[in-house]
């Protein structure tokens, strides 16, 4: 099924044990590869492993090889946690991280980079200056930036993004305390980004772990409202990337495919996508 014009769908990661028997066949047939399986069904994938450790060139070339049959399939690479959570952009790590991008870039498969900042990263002059410094280290690639605290939703910040061509990551997350609400902002003309984290209010700040936090499946009604956000983003940008991070038990895969169907059903009659 082709995507709606200018809208691209992809899950956040692919190495989940709980996807066996839900997303992936169980038992797996001989030669089965999860990444190639997803590449046949989606437009891109977010790489989560790069948040924890910088992938080596051989690993990245393997991603290229496994998706070679799908030339239009792309990768968004999440920045290492040292850059976003520890805020220590050391030269050796910066060099290693930039080097790991080269195989994807050479293959034409690198869509861009994603900087995911934690809720504890609040808006102030020093943190905005740090963001500018970090963006300068990666100014050769599109950079999407995700905040989770609502303090960043300021005109000064949005102007900062537009001036530097940074991509504001719109997010759907549980509305707790000072959490950033769902927005429909495109700060770069070419690209808009929407990340779906689910709405598991009980587990979001519970400390129960990643699976508990992202254990959520959107209802059809919720997806319909998210479809309206995608449509608003598409009015502002040439490309809209929609990522599903509510990964537990494959909910992201199911919900992205449902959202795709909703958007296709809503397109103007006679429009050829």
Secondary structure, DSSP 4 states (H G I P E B T S, - for coil): -PPPTTEEEEEB-S--GGGBTTTB-SSPPTT--HHHHHHTT-SEEEE-HHHHSPPPHHHHHHHHHHTTT-TT-EEEEEPPHHHHTS----HHHHHHHHHHHHHHHHTT-EEEEEEE--TT----HHHHHHHHHHHHHTTTS-EEEE--BGGG-SHHHHHHHHHHTPEEEEEE----TTBPPP-----SSSEEEEEE----HHHHTS-S-HHHHT-----HHHHHHHHHHHHHHHHH-SEEEEEE---GGGHHHHHHHHHHHHHHHHSPTT---
